[in-house]
Structures are given as structure tokens and as C-alpha cells.
Amino acid sequence: MPYTHLTAFERYHVELCRRNGFSIRAIARELKRSPSTISREVNRNANRRVRYRAVQAQQRYAAARKR
């Protein structure tokens, strides 16, 4: 199975699910992704003060792609 980056829609879905208390595994099942993919995404783009934000995650992704 080829590797694909999360889309902006998937990031938004992750944010909504995390706000509603879904587990990493439940989100992964809904998006048909590996739980480790979702876990890495949340850990990479969340901080202590503010939880995971899809818009910020997408901006960081876009900036990294430019480099």
C-alpha cells in the first residue's frame, strides 16, 4: 500500500473526533488509516496549551513541503 499524506479534510476530521473524545484507534478505523499514523499526526501537531488544531497542522505541513 503506497504512503499518502493526510489531507486537509482528514486533519479536520481528526480534530473533530479528538474534541468529541474519540480514541486514536477509533479515528484510524473511520479514516481507514493506521493508528500510528493518527498518533504521530496528533503528537506532532498538538501542544500542551492548545489541543490538536487542523488548520495549524495543515499550515505546518504546507511549510514543510515548501522546504
mmCIF file as Biopython writes it, N, C-alpha, C and O atoms, coordinates in Angstrom:
data_model
#
loop_
_atom_site.group_PDB
_atom_site.id
_atom_site.type_symbol
_atom_site.label_atom_id
_atom_site.label_alt_id
_atom_site.label_comp_id
_atom_site.label_asym_id
_atom_site.label_entity_id
_atom_site.label_seq_id
_atom_site.pdbx_PDB_ins_code
_atom_site.Cartn_x
_atom_site.Cartn_y
_atom_site.Cartn_z
_atom_site.occupancy
_atom_site.B_iso_or_equiv
_atom_site.auth_seq_id
_atom_site.auth_asym_id
_atom_site.pdbx_PDB_model_num
ATOM 1   N N  . MET A ? 1  ? 0.846   -1.177 0.000  1.0 0.0 1  A 1 
ATOM 2   C CA . MET A ? 1  ? 0.000   0.000  0.000  1.0 0.0 1  A 1 
ATOM 3   C C  . MET A ? 1  ? 0.895   1.245  0.000  1.0 0.0 1  A 1 
ATOM 4   O O  . MET A ? 1  ? 1.738   1.400  0.884  1.0 0.0 1  A 1 
ATOM 5   N N  . PRO A ? 2  ? 0.719   2.116  -0.969 1.0 0.0 2  A 1 
ATOM 6   C CA . PRO A ? 2  ? 1.589   3.304  -1.057 1.0 0.0 2  A 1 
ATOM 7   C C  . PRO A ? 2  ? 1.284   4.293  0.065  1.0 0.0 2  A 1 
ATOM 8   O O  . PRO A ? 2  ? 0.153   4.401  0.537  1.0 0.0 2  A 1 
ATOM 9   N N  . TYR A ? 3  ? 2.323   5.006  0.472  1.0 0.0 3  A 1 
ATOM 10  C CA . TYR A ? 3  ? 2.189   6.009  1.518  1.0 0.0 3  A 1 
ATOM 11  C C  . TYR A ? 3  ? 1.520   7.255  0.963  1.0 0.0 3  A 1 
ATOM 12  O O  . TYR A ? 3  ? 1.894   7.730  -0.110 1.0 0.0 3  A 1 
ATOM 13  N N  . THR A ? 4  ? 0.551   7.783  1.667  1.0 0.0 4  A 1 
ATOM 14  C CA . THR A ? 4  ? -0.078  9.050  1.294  1.0 0.0 4  A 1 
ATOM 15  C C  . THR A ? 4  ? -0.170  9.943  2.514  1.0 0.0 4  A 1 
ATOM 16  O O  . THR A ? 4  ? -0.398  9.466  3.626  1.0 0.0 4  A 1 
ATOM 17  N N  . HIS A ? 5  ? 0.006   11.222 2.310  1.0 0.0 5  A 1 
ATOM 18  C CA . HIS A ? 5  ? -0.106  12.191 3.395  1.0 0.0 5  A 1 
ATOM 19  C C  . HIS A ? 5  ? -1.568  12.370 3.752  1.0 0.0 5  A 1 
ATOM 20  O O  . HIS A ? 5  ? -2.456  12.127 2.935  1.0 0.0 5  A 1 
ATOM 21  N N  . LEU A ? 6  ? -1.807  12.797 4.984  1.0 0.0 6  A 1 
ATOM 22  C CA . LEU A ? 6  ? -3.173  13.121 5.378  1.0 0.0 6  A 1 
ATOM 23  C C  . LEU A ? 6  ? -3.634  14.351 4.608  1.0 0.0 6  A 1 
ATOM 24  O O  . LEU A ? 6  ? -2.856  15.273 4.367  1.0 0.0 6  A 1 
ATOM 25  N N  . THR A ? 7  ? -4.887  14.355 4.231  1.0 0.0 7  A 1 
ATOM 26  C CA . THR A ? 7  ? -5.457  15.508 3.540  1.0 0.0 7  A 1 
ATOM 27  C C  . THR A ? 7  ? -5.963  16.517 4.570  1.0 0.0 7  A 1 
ATOM 28  O O  . THR A ? 7  ? -6.061  16.214 5.759  1.0 0.0 7  A 1 
ATOM 29  N N  . ALA A ? 8  ? -6.280  17.710 4.096  1.0 0.0 8  A 1 
ATOM 30  C CA . ALA A ? 8  ? -6.835  18.738 4.979  1.0 0.0 8  A 1 
ATOM 31  C C  . ALA A ? 8  ? -8.156  18.247 5.585  1.0 0.0 8  A 1 
ATOM 32  O O  . ALA A ? 8  ? -8.430  18.491 6.760  1.0 0.0 8  A 1 
ATOM 33  N N  . PHE A ? 9  ? -8.963  17.562 4.789  1.0 0.0 9  A 1 
ATOM 34  C CA . PHE A ? 9  ? -10.231 17.015 5.299  1.0 0.0 9  A 1 
ATOM 35  C C  . PHE A ? 9  ? -9.977  16.008 6.415  1.0 0.0 9  A 1 
ATOM 36  O O  . PHE A ? 9  ? -10.658 16.031 7.440  1.0 0.0 9  A 1 
ATOM 37  N N  . GLU A ? 10 ? -9.007  15.133 6.222  1.0 0.0 10 A 1 
ATOM 38  C CA . GLU A ? 10 ? -8.693  14.134 7.248  1.0 0.0 10 A 1 
ATOM 39  C C  . GLU A ? 10 ? -8.190  14.805 8.524  1.0 0.0 10 A 1 
ATOM 40  O O  . GLU A ? 10 ? -8.537  14.381 9.627  1.0 0.0 10 A 1 
ATOM 41  N N  . ARG A ? 11 ? -7.384  15.839 8.381  1.0 0.0 11 A 1 
ATOM 42  C CA . ARG A ? 11 ? -6.902  16.569 9.562  1.0 0.0 11 A 1 
ATOM 43  C C  . ARG A ? 11 ? -8.076  17.208 10.310 1.0 0.0 11 A 1 
ATOM 44  O O  . ARG A ? 11 ? -8.126  17.167 11.539 1.0 0.0 11 A 1 
ATOM 45  N N  . TYR A ? 12 ? -9.005  17.789 9.578  1.0 0.0 12 A 1 
ATOM 46  C CA . TYR A ? 12 ? -10.188 18.379 10.195 1.0 0.0 12 A 1 
ATOM 47  C C  . TYR A ? 12 ? -11.007 17.306 10.912 1.0 0.0 12 A 1 
ATOM 48  O O  . TYR A ? 12 ? -11.507 17.536 12.013 1.0 0.0 12 A 1 
ATOM 49  N N  . HIS A ? 13 ? -11.143 16.147 10.294 1.0 0.0 13 A 1 
ATOM 50  C CA . HIS A ? 13 ? -11.880 15.036 10.895 1.0 0.0 13 A 1 
ATOM 51  C C  . HIS A ? 13 ? -11.201 14.583 12.198 1.0 0.0 13 A 1 
ATOM 52  O O  . HIS A ? 13 ? -11.877 14.298 13.186 1.0 0.0 13 A 1 
ATOM 53  N N  . VAL A ? 14 ? -9.880  14.519 12.192 1.0 0.0 14 A 1 
ATOM 54  C CA . VAL A ? 14 ? -9.126  14.158 13.397 1.0 0.0 14 A 1 
ATOM 55  C C  . VAL A ? 14 ? -9.423  15.164 14.507 1.0 0.0 14 A 1 
ATOM 56  O O  . VAL A ? 14 ? -9.666  14.780 15.651 1.0 0.0 14 A 1 
ATOM 57  N N  . GLU A ? 15 ? -9.401  16.447 14.165 1.0 0.0 15 A 1 
ATOM 58  C CA . GLU A ? 15 ? -9.669  17.479 15.172 1.0 0.0 15 A 1 
ATOM 59  C C  . GLU A ? 15 ? -11.067 17.313 15.772 1.0 0.0 15 A 1 
ATOM 60  O O  . GLU A ? 15 ? -11.225 17.347 16.993 1.0 0.0 15 A 1 
ATOM 61  N N  . LEU A ? 16 ? -12.066 17.136 14.933 1.0 0.0 16 A 1 
ATOM 62  C CA . LEU A ? 16 ? -13.438 16.968 15.434 1.0 0.0 16 A 1 
ATOM 63  C C  . LEU A ? 16 ? -13.576 15.734 16.319 1.0 0.0 16 A 1 
ATOM 64  O O  . LEU A ? 16 ? -14.216 15.778 17.370 1.0 0.0 16 A 1 
ATOM 65  N N  . CYS A ? 17 ? -12.980 14.651 15.889 1.0 0.0 17 A 1 
ATOM 66  C CA . CYS A ? 17 ? -13.067 13.410 16.665 1.0 0.0 17 A 1 
ATOM 67  C C  . CYS A ? 17 ? -12.353 13.548 18.011 1.0 0.0 17 A 1 
ATOM 68  O O  . CYS A ? 17 ? -12.854 13.077 19.032 1.0 0.0 17 A 1 
ATOM 69  N N  . ARG A ? 18 ? -11.189 14.192 18.011 1.0 0.0 18 A 1 
ATOM 70  C CA . ARG A ? 18 ? -10.459 14.385 19.279 1.0 0.0 18 A 1 
ATOM 71  C C  . ARG A ? 18 ? -11.264 15.255 20.230 1.0 0.0 18 A 1 
ATOM 72  O O  . ARG A ? 18 ? -11.290 14.991 21.432 1.0 0.0 18 A 1 
ATOM 73  N N  . ARG A ? 19 ? -11.925 16.293 19.711 1.0 0.0 19 A 1 
ATOM 74  C CA . ARG A ? 19 ? -12.773 17.149 20.555 1.0 0.0 19 A 1 
ATOM 75  C C  . ARG A ? 19 ? -13.921 16.367 21.171 1.0 0.0 19 A 1 
ATOM 76  O O  . ARG A ? 19 ? -14.346 16.652 22.290 1.0 0.0 19 A 1 
ATOM 77  N N  . ASN A ? 20 ? -14.421 15.380 20.436 1.0 0.0 20 A 1 
ATOM 78  C CA . ASN A ? 20 ? -15.550 14.583 20.915 1.0 0.0 20 A 1 
ATOM 79  C C  . ASN A ? 20 ? -15.128 13.353 21.697 1.0 0.0 20 A 1 
ATOM 80  O O  . ASN A ? 20 ? -15.964 12.514 22.033 1.0 0.0 20 A 1 
ATOM 81  N N  . GLY A ? 21 ? -13.839 13.237 21.990 1.0 0.0 21 A 1 
ATOM 82  C CA . GLY A ? 21 ? -13.374 12.170 22.863 1.0 0.0 21 A 1 
ATOM 83  C C  . GLY A ? 21 ? -13.098 10.831 22.204 1.0 0.0 21 A 1 
ATOM 84  O O  . GLY A ? 21 ? -12.958 9.825  22.900 1.0 0.0 21 A 1 
ATOM 85  N N  . PHE A ? 22 ? -13.016 10.791 20.890 1.0 0.0 22 A 1 
ATOM 86  C CA . PHE A ? 22 ? -12.713 9.542  20.199 1.0 0.0 22 A 1 
ATOM 87  C C  . PHE A ? 22 ? -11.266 9.130  20.478 1.0 0.0 22 A 1 
ATOM 88  O O  . PHE A ? 22 ? -10.392 9.980  20.645 1.0 0.0 22 A 1 
ATOM 89  N N  . SER A ? 23 ? -11.029 7.847  20.525 1.0 0.0 23 A 1 
ATOM 90  C CA . SER A ? 23 ? -9.669  7.341  20.705 1.0 0.0 23 A 1 
ATOM 91  C C  . SER A ? 23 ? -8.923  7.408  19.373 1.0 0.0 23 A 1 
ATOM 92  O O  . SER A ? 23 ? -9.521  7.553  18.307 1.0 0.0 23 A 1 
ATOM 93  N N  . ILE A ? 24 ? -7.616  7.300  19.469 1.0 0.0 24 A 1 
ATOM 94  C CA . ILE A ? 24 ? -6.775  7.280  18.267 1.0 0.0 24 A 1 
ATOM 95  C C  . ILE A ? 24 ? -7.189  6.122  17.362 1.0 0.0 24 A 1 
ATOM 96  O O  . ILE A ? 24 ? -7.295  6.284  16.146 1.0 0.0 24 A 1 
ATOM 97  N N  . ARG A ? 25 ? -7.418  4.966  17.954 1.0 0.0 25 A 1 
ATOM 98  C CA . ARG A ? 25 ? -7.801  3.785  17.163 1.0 0.0 25 A 1 
ATOM 99  C C  . ARG A ? 25 ? -9.153  3.951  16.483 1.0 0.0 25 A 1 
ATOM 100 O O  . ARG A ? 25 ? -9.331  3.511  15.347 1.0 0.0 25 A 1 
ATOM 101 N N  . ALA A ? 26 ? -10.102 4.577  17.156 1.0 0.0 26 A 1 
ATOM 102 C CA . ALA A ? 26 ? -11.422 4.806  16.557 1.0 0.0 26 A 1 
ATOM 103 C C  . ALA A ? 26 ? -11.316 5.755  15.363 1.0 0.0 26 A 1 
ATOM 104 O O  . ALA A ? 26 ? -11.953 5.543  14.332 1.0 0.0 26 A 1 
ATOM 105 N N  . ILE A ? 27 ? -10.515 6.789  15.513 1.0 0.0 27 A 1 
ATOM 106 C CA . ILE A ? 27 ? -10.309 7.729  14.405 1.0 0.0 27 A 1 
ATOM 107 C C  . ILE A ? 27 ? -9.643  7.014  13.235 1.0 0.0 27 A 1 
ATOM 108 O O  . ILE A ? 27 ? -10.035 7.198  12.083 1.0 0.0 27 A 1 
ATOM 109 N N  . ALA A ? 28 ? -8.644  6.206  13.534 1.0 0.0 28 A 1 
ATOM 110 C CA . ALA A ? 28 ? -7.929  5.474  12.483 1.0 0.0 28 A 1 
ATOM 111 C C  . ALA A ? 28 ? -8.880  4.545  11.727 1.0 0.0 28 A 1 
ATOM 112 O O  . ALA A ? 28 ? -8.798  4.438  10.504 1.0 0.0 28 A 1 
ATOM 113 N N  . ARG A ? 29 ? -9.770  3.881  12.438 1.0 0.0 29 A 1 
ATOM 114 C CA . ARG A ? 29 ? -10.750 2.997  11.780 1.0 0.0 29 A 1 
ATOM 115 C C  . ARG A ? 29 ? -11.654 3.796  10.853 1.0 0.0 29 A 1 
ATOM 116 O O  . ARG A ? 29 ? -11.929 3.365  9.733  1.0 0.0 29 A 1 
ATOM 117 N N  . GLU A ? 30 ? -12.120 4.959  11.312 1.0 0.0 30 A 1 
ATOM 118 C CA . GLU A ? 30 ? -13.011 5.773  10.486 1.0 0.0 30 A 1 
ATOM 119 C C  . GLU A ? 30 ? -12.325 6.257  9.209  1.0 0.0 30 A 1 
ATOM 120 O O  . GLU A ? 30 ? -12.932 6.291  8.139  1.0 0.0 30 A 1 
ATOM 121 N N  . LEU A ? 31 ? -11.060 6.629  9.338  1.0 0.0 31 A 1 
ATOM 122 C CA . LEU A ? 31 ? -10.332 7.160  8.188  1.0 0.0 31 A 1 
ATOM 123 C C  . LEU A ? 31 ? -9.623  6.080  7.380  1.0 0.0 31 A 1 
ATOM 124 O O  . LEU A ? 31 ? -9.005  6.366  6.354  1.0 0.0 31 A 1 
ATOM 125 N N  . LYS A ? 32 ? -9.716  4.835  7.850  1.0 0.0 32 A 1 
ATOM 126 C CA . LYS A ? 32 ? -9.030  3.709  7.193  1.0 0.0 32 A 1 
ATOM 127 C C  . LYS A ? 32 ? -7.528  3.983  7.094  1.0 0.0 32 A 1 
ATOM 128 O O  . LYS A ? 32 ? -6.911  3.824  6.041  1.0 0.0 32 A 1 
ATOM 129 N N  . ARG A ? 33 ? -6.966  4.400  8.226  1.0 0.0 33 A 1 
ATOM 130 C CA . ARG A ? 33 ? -5.547  4.690  8.369  1.0 0.0 33 A 1 
ATOM 131 C C  . ARG A ? 33 ? -4.993  3.884  9.526  1.0 0.0 33 A 1 
ATOM 132 O O  . ARG A ? 33 ? -5.746  3.352  10.341 1.0 0.0 33 A 1 
ATOM 133 N N  . SER A ? 34 ? -3.693  3.795  9.595  1.0 0.0 34 A 1 
ATOM 134 C CA . SER A ? 34 ? -3.037  3.113  10.692 1.0 0.0 34 A 1 
ATOM 135 C C  . SER A ? 34 ? -3.156  3.966  11.954 1.0 0.0 34 A 1 
ATOM 136 O O  . SER A ? 34 ? -3.046  5.190  11.882 1.0 0.0 34 A 1 
ATOM 137 N N  . PRO A ? 35 ? -3.380  3.336  13.106 1.0 0.0 35 A 1 
ATOM 138 C CA . PRO A ? 35 ? -3.408  4.101  14.355 1.0 0.0 35 A 1 
ATOM 139 C C  . PRO A ? 35 ? -2.110  4.866  14.601 1.0 0.0 35 A 1 
ATOM 140 O O  . PRO A ? 35 ? -2.129  5.955  15.175 1.0 0.0 35 A 1 
ATOM 141 N N  . SER A ? 36 ? -0.986  4.301  14.168 1.0 0.0 36 A 1 
ATOM 142 C CA . SER A ? 36 ? 0.289   5.001  14.367 1.0 0.0 36 A 1 
ATOM 143 C C  . SER A ? 36 ? 0.352   6.280  13.537 1.0 0.0 36 A 1 
ATOM 144 O O  . SER A ? 36 ? 0.971   7.255  13.963 1.0 0.0 36 A 1 
ATOM 145 N N  . THR A ? 37 ? -0.270  6.295  12.371 1.0 0.0 37 A 1 
ATOM 146 C CA . THR A ? 37 ? -0.312  7.497  11.548 1.0 0.0 37 A 1 
ATOM 147 C C  . THR A ? 37 ? -1.063  8.613  12.274 1.0 0.0 37 A 1 
ATOM 148 O O  . THR A ? 37 ? -0.604  9.755  12.319 1.0 0.0 37 A 1 
ATOM 149 N N  . ILE A ? 38 ? -2.205  8.274  12.832 1.0 0.0 38 A 1 
ATOM 150 C CA . ILE A ? 38 ? -3.018  9.256  13.540 1.0 0.0 38 A 1 
ATOM 151 C C  . ILE A ? 38 ? -2.305  9.717  14.804 1.0 0.0 38 A 1 
ATOM 152 O O  . ILE A ? 38 ? -2.302  10.906 15.125 1.0 0.0 38 A 1 
ATOM 153 N N  . SER A ? 39 ? -1.709  8.786  15.512 1.0 0.0 39 A 1 
ATOM 154 C CA . SER A ? 39 ? -0.986  9.123  16.734 1.0 0.0 39 A 1 
ATOM 155 C C  . SER A ? 39 ? 0.169   10.082 16.447 1.0 0.0 39 A 1 
ATOM 156 O O  . SER A ? 39 ? 0.341   11.078 17.150 1.0 0.0 39 A 1 
ATOM 157 N N  . ARG A ? 40 ? 0.952   9.783  15.423 1.0 0.0 40 A 1 
ATOM 158 C CA . ARG A ? 40 ? 2.065   10.662 15.061 1.0 0.0 40 A 1 
ATOM 159 C C  . ARG A ? 40 ? 1.568   12.043 14.661 1.0 0.0 40 A 1 
ATOM 160 O O  . ARG A ? 40 ? 2.165   13.051 15.039 1.0 0.0 40 A 1 
ATOM 161 N N  . GLU A ? 41 ? 0.490   12.098 13.905 1.0 0.0 41 A 1 
ATOM 162 C CA . GLU A ? 41 ? -0.075  13.373 13.480 1.0 0.0 41 A 1 
ATOM 163 C C  . GLU A ? 41 ? -0.505  14.217 14.685 1.0 0.0 41 A 1 
ATOM 164 O O  . GLU A ? 41 ? -0.201  15.409 14.752 1.0 0.0 41 A 1 
ATOM 165 N N  . VAL A ? 42 ? -1.196  13.608 15.611 1.0 0.0 42 A 1 
ATOM 166 C CA . VAL A ? 42 ? -1.668  14.339 16.793 1.0 0.0 42 A 1 
ATOM 167 C C  . VAL A ? 42 ? -0.484  14.776 17.647 1.0 0.0 42 A 1 
ATOM 168 O O  . VAL A ? 42 ? -0.438  15.921 18.096 1.0 0.0 42 A 1 
ATOM 169 N N  . ASN A ? 43 ? 0.458   13.894 17.873 1.0 0.0 43 A 1 
ATOM 170 C CA . ASN A ? 43 ? 1.618   14.244 18.703 1.0 0.0 43 A 1 
ATOM 171 C C  . ASN A ? 43 ? 2.489   15.308 18.048 1.0 0.0 43 A 1 
ATOM 172 O O  . ASN A ? 43 ? 3.041   16.165 18.738 1.0 0.0 43 A 1 
ATOM 173 N N  . ARG A ? 44 ? 2.615   15.263 16.751 1.0 0.0 44 A 1 
ATOM 174 C CA . ARG A ? 44 ? 3.461   16.209 16.023 1.0 0.0 44 A 1 
ATOM 175 C C  . ARG A ? 44 ? 2.853   17.610 16.027 1.0 0.0 44 A 1 
ATOM 176 O O  . ARG A ? 44 ? 3.584   18.600 16.040 1.0 0.0 44 A 1 
ATOM 177 N N  . ASN A ? 45 ? 1.526   17.702 16.016 1.0 0.0 45 A 1 
ATOM 178 C CA . ASN A ? 45 ? 0.872   18.991 15.813 1.0 0.0 45 A 1 
ATOM 179 C C  . ASN A ? 45 ? 0.036   19.480 16.991 1.0 0.0 45 A 1 
ATOM 180 O O  . ASN A ? 45 ? -0.750  20.415 16.835 1.0 0.0 45 A 1 
ATOM 181 N N  . ALA A ? 46 ? 0.182   18.889 18.129 1.0 0.0 46 A 1 
ATOM 182 C CA . ALA A ? 46 ? -0.523  19.361 19.318 1.0 0.0 46 A 1 
ATOM 183 C C  . ALA A ? 46 ? 0.500   19.909 20.302 1.0 0.0 46 A 1 
ATOM 184 O O  . ALA A ? 46 ? 1.657   19.486 20.318 1.0 0.0 46 A 1 
ATOM 185 N N  . ASN A ? 47 ? 0.063   20.840 21.107 1.0 0.0 47 A 1 
ATOM 186 C CA . ASN A ? 47 ? 0.926   21.308 22.173 1.0 0.0 47 A 1 
ATOM 187 C C  . ASN A ? 47 ? 0.174   21.223 23.495 1.0 0.0 47 A 1 
ATOM 188 O O  . ASN A ? 47 ? -0.996  20.841 23.521 1.0 0.0 47 A 1 
ATOM 189 N N  . ARG A ? 48 ? 0.828   21.572 24.571 1.0 0.0 48 A 1 
ATOM 190 C CA . ARG A ? 48 ? 0.219   21.397 25.891 1.0 0.0 48 A 1 
ATOM 191 C C  . ARG A ? 48 ? -0.931  22.356 26.139 1.0 0.0 48 A 1 
ATOM 192 O O  . ARG A ? 48 ? -1.939  21.986 26.741 1.0 0.0 48 A 1 
ATOM 193 N N  . ARG A ? 49 ? -0.778  23.595 25.672 1.0 0.0 49 A 1 
ATOM 194 C CA . ARG A ? 49 ? -1.793  24.604 25.941 1.0 0.0 49 A 1 
ATOM 195 C C  . ARG A ? 49 ? -3.033  24.420 25.069 1.0 0.0 49 A 1 
ATOM 196 O O  . ARG A ? 49 ? -4.163  24.491 25.553 1.0 0.0 49 A 1 
ATOM 197 N N  . VAL A ? 50 ? -2.808  24.186 23.791 1.0 0.0 50 A 1 
ATOM 198 C CA . VAL A ? 50 ? -3.907  24.049 22.831 1.0 0.0 50 A 1 
ATOM 199 C C  . VAL A ? 50 ? -3.867  22.648 22.259 1.0 0.0 50 A 1 
ATOM 200 O O  . VAL A ? 50 ? -2.806  22.152 21.882 1.0 0.0 50 A 1 
ATOM 201 N N  . ARG A ? 51 ? -5.004  22.023 22.198 1.0 0.0 51 A 1 
ATOM 202 C CA . ARG A ? 51 ? -5.058  20.677 21.633 1.0 0.0 51 A 1 
ATOM 203 C C  . ARG A ? 51 ? -4.820  20.713 20.123 1.0 0.0 51 A 1 
ATOM 204 O O  . ARG A ? 51 ? -4.532  21.765 19.553 1.0 0.0 51 A 1 
ATOM 205 N N  . TYR A ? 52 ? -4.944  19.567 19.498 1.0 0.0 52 A 1 
ATOM 206 C CA . TYR A ? 52 ? -4.725  19.439 18.054 1.0 0.0 52 A 1 
ATOM 207 C C  . TYR A ? 52 ? -5.629  20.391 17.288 1.0 0.0 52 A 1 
ATOM 208 O O  . TYR A ? 52 ? -6.835  20.443 17.529 1.0 0.0 52 A 1 
ATOM 209 N N  . ARG A ? 53 ? -5.046  21.139 16.372 1.0 0.0 53 A 1 
ATOM 210 C CA . ARG A ? 53 ? -5.784  22.057 15.507 1.0 0.0 53 A 1 
ATOM 211 C C  . ARG A ? 53 ? -5.447  21.741 14.052 1.0 0.0 53 A 1 
ATOM 212 O O  . ARG A ? 53 ? -4.287  21.783 13.643 1.0 0.0 53 A 1 
ATOM 213 N N  . ALA A ? 54 ? -6.485  21.425 13.285 1.0 0.0 54 A 1 
ATOM 214 C CA . ALA A ? 54 ? -6.299  21.009 11.894 1.0 0.0 54 A 1 
ATOM 215 C C  . ALA A ? 54 ? -5.703  22.121 11.036 1.0 0.0 54 A 1 
ATOM 216 O O  . ALA A ? 54 ? -4.850  21.853 10.189 1.0 0.0 54 A 1 
ATOM 217 N N  . VAL A ? 55 ? -6.131  23.345 11.238 1.0 0.0 55 A 1 
ATOM 218 C CA . VAL A ? 55 ? -5.636  24.459 10.417 1.0 0.0 55 A 1 
ATOM 219 C C  . VAL A ? 55 ? -4.136  24.646 10.633 1.0 0.0 55 A 1 
ATOM 220 O O  . VAL A ? 55 ? -3.380  24.802 9.675  1.0 0.0 55 A 1 
ATOM 221 N N  . GLN A ? 56 ? -3.715  24.628 11.889 1.0 0.0 56 A 1 
ATOM 222 C CA . GLN A ? 56 ? -2.291  24.779 12.183 1.0 0.0 56 A 1 
ATOM 223 C C  . GLN A ? 56 ? -1.497  23.604 11.646 1.0 0.0 56 A 1 
ATOM 224 O O  . GLN A ? 56 ? -0.393  23.779 11.131 1.0 0.0 56 A 1 
ATOM 225 N N  . ALA A ? 57 ? -2.053  22.409 11.763 1.0 0.0 57 A 1 
ATOM 226 C CA . ALA A ? 57 ? -1.368  21.220 11.255 1.0 0.0 57 A 1 
ATOM 227 C C  . ALA A ? 57 ? -1.192  21.307 9.741  1.0 0.0 57 A 1 
ATOM 228 O O  . ALA A ? 57 ? -0.137  20.955 9.213  1.0 0.0 57 A 1 
ATOM 229 N N  . GLN A ? 58 ? -2.227  21.776 9.045  1.0 0.0 58 A 1 
ATOM 230 C CA . GLN A ? 58 ? -2.150  21.899 7.591  1.0 0.0 58 A 1 
ATOM 231 C C  . GLN A ? 58 ? -1.128  22.967 7.192  1.0 0.0 58 A 1 
ATOM 232 O O  . GLN A ? 58 ? -0.401  22.795 6.214  1.0 0.0 58 A 1 
ATOM 233 N N  . GLN A ? 59 ? -1.073  24.068 7.945  1.0 0.0 59 A 1 
ATOM 234 C CA . GLN A ? 59 ? -0.091  25.117 7.656  1.0 0.0 59 A 1 
ATOM 235 C C  . GLN A ? 59 ? 1.334   24.611 7.858  1.0 0.0 59 A 1 
ATOM 236 O O  . GLN A ? 59 ? 2.219   24.906 7.055  1.0 0.0 59 A 1 
ATOM 237 N N  . ARG A ? 60 ? 1.555   23.851 8.925  1.0 0.0 60 A 1 
ATOM 238 C CA . ARG A ? 60 ? 2.888   23.291 9.175  1.0 0.0 60 A 1 
ATOM 239 C C  . ARG A ? 60 ? 3.274   22.314 8.070  1.0 0.0 60 A 1 
ATOM 240 O O  . ARG A ? 60 ? 4.423   22.292 7.628  1.0 0.0 60 A 1 
ATOM 241 N N  . TYR A ? 61 ? 2.315   21.510 7.627  1.0 0.0 61 A 1 
ATOM 242 C CA . TYR A ? 61 ? 2.552   20.558 6.544  1.0 0.0 61 A 1 
ATOM 243 C C  . TYR A ? 61 ? 2.945   21.305 5.262  1.0 0.0 61 A 1 
ATOM 244 O O  . TYR A ? 61 ? 3.908   20.936 4.590  1.0 0.0 61 A 1 
ATOM 245 N N  . ALA A ? 62 ? 2.190   22.357 4.935  1.0 0.0 62 A 1 
ATOM 246 C CA . ALA A ? 62 ? 2.469   23.123 3.714  1.0 0.0 62 A 1 
ATOM 247 C C  . ALA A ? 62 ? 3.846   23.775 3.772  1.0 0.0 62 A 1 
ATOM 248 O O  . ALA A ? 62 ? 4.572   23.793 2.778  1.0 0.0 62 A 1 
ATOM 249 N N  . ALA A ? 63 ? 4.203   24.310 4.938  1.0 0.0 63 A 1 
ATOM 250 C CA . ALA A ? 63 ? 5.511   24.938 5.097  1.0 0.0 63 A 1 
ATOM 251 C C  . ALA A ? 63 ? 6.638   23.918 4.948  1.0 0.0 63 A 1 
ATOM 252 O O  . ALA A ? 63 ? 7.673   24.208 4.348  1.0 0.0 63 A 1 
ATOM 253 N N  . ALA A ? 64 ? 6.432   22.752 5.485  1.0 0.0 64 A 1 
ATOM 254 C CA . ALA A ? 64 ? 7.455   21.694 5.382  1.0 0.0 64 A 1 
ATOM 255 C C  . ALA A ? 64 ? 7.591   21.234 3.939  1.0 0.0 64 A 1 
ATOM 256 O O  . ALA A ? 64 ? 8.695   20.909 3.504  1.0 0.0 64 A 1 
ATOM 257 N N  . ARG A ? 65 ? 6.504   21.198 3.193  1.0 0.0 65 A 1 
ATOM 258 C CA . ARG A ? 65 ? 6.557   20.782 1.788  1.0 0.0 65 A 1 
ATOM 259 C C  . ARG A ? 65 ? 7.335   21.791 0.941  1.0 0.0 65 A 1 
ATOM 260 O O  . ARG A ? 65 ? 7.992   21.413 -0.029 1.0 0.0 65 A 1 
ATOM 261 N N  . LYS A ? 66 ? 7.262   23.070 1.306  1.0 0.0 66 A 1 
ATOM 262 C CA . LYS A ? 66 ? 7.995   24.091 0.563  1.0 0.0 66 A 1 
ATOM 263 C C  . LYS A ? 66 ? 9.498   23.928 0.741  1.0 0.0 66 A 1 
ATOM 264 O O  . LYS A ? 66 ? 10.276  24.198 -0.174 1.0 0.0 66 A 1 
ATOM 265 N N  . ARG A ? 67 ? 9.900   23.482 1.936  1.0 0.0 67 A 1 
ATOM 266 C CA . ARG A ? 67 ? 11.345  23.330 2.201  1.0 0.0 67 A 1 
ATOM 267 C C  . ARG A ? 67 ? 11.885  22.164 1.494  1.0 0.0 67 A 1 
ATOM 268 O O  . ARG A ? 67 ? 13.078  21.878 1.596  1.0 0.0 67 A 1 
#
